[in-house]
Amino acid sequence: MSTAVPTNPNLAGKVAIITGASRGIGAASARVFAKAGATVVLAARDEQALAAIVRDIIAEGGRALAVPTDVGDPAAVEHLVARTLEVYGRLDAAFNNAGDGHMPAPLADISVDDFDRSVRVNLRGIFLAMKYEIPAMLAGGGGAIVNMSSTAGLSGVRGMGAYVAGKHGIIGLTKSAALDYAQRNIRINAVAPGPILTERIGQLSDAARDPIIRAVPIGRIGLPEEVGAAAAWLCSDQAAFVTGVILPVDGGRLAGGA
């Protein structure tokens, strides 16, 4: 039996939540999803930055809504999903991108507060997002979720214990949730970016960037839009037979070629 697969995957008619959407990969992904036809609901703590991105998307002919959200707060995440349903009546997709960075330090030098903050945003935030997104998707007949992990979620990294722990945890959550809902028409995957040209790397000098570039087999740093494109594909009908996958977007680093 053959199944029709769209040759030009798009997100037309879908409503998608994107967290961490005020800057970096989240902001770029919001634009990618909107250009693919999705109505996007953007969440982050920075209300002014969200509003600016919404204005840009609308000016380009897209549909967007800003909902200021702290992803570590259950009530705030519940409100995000409720607001999406109130305005648009459905939720079809989500890119749970919000995360916290890291301050390099050996494990014993990481403060308890820094560890808790990292886990709160990177791991608890993904759990809360899925906890409230999944019932909304079930009510609408299904959907697709993409969680933000990292190549640091697939290997150890010196000096990044808290961050690595959270990103590894996201992979476990993603795989377990994918199995929980595989027969209920919800697909759940994750992306694992390598070095991406966000604000932190963008501020580095050429000399500081050179070793990062040399560690990437493709020979360059990735773009935020490239991560957004991978997430958009995973949320599209083109990926209808893909669930429980952790997709590296890393220029070949995890292949062992660096």
ABEGO torsion letter per residue (X at the ends): XBBBBBABBBABGBBBBBBGAABEAAAAAAAAAAAAGBBBBBBBABAAAAAAAAAAAAAAGBBBBBBBBBAABAAAAAAAAAAAAAAAGBBABBBBABBBBBBBBBAAABBAAAAAAAAAAAAAAAAAAAAAAAAAAAAAGEEBBBBBBBAAAABBBBGAAAAAAAAAAAAAAAAAAAAAAAAAGBBBBBBBBBBBBBAAAAABBAAAAAAAAAABAAGBBBBAAAAAAAAAAAABAAAAABBGBBBBBAGGAAAGAX
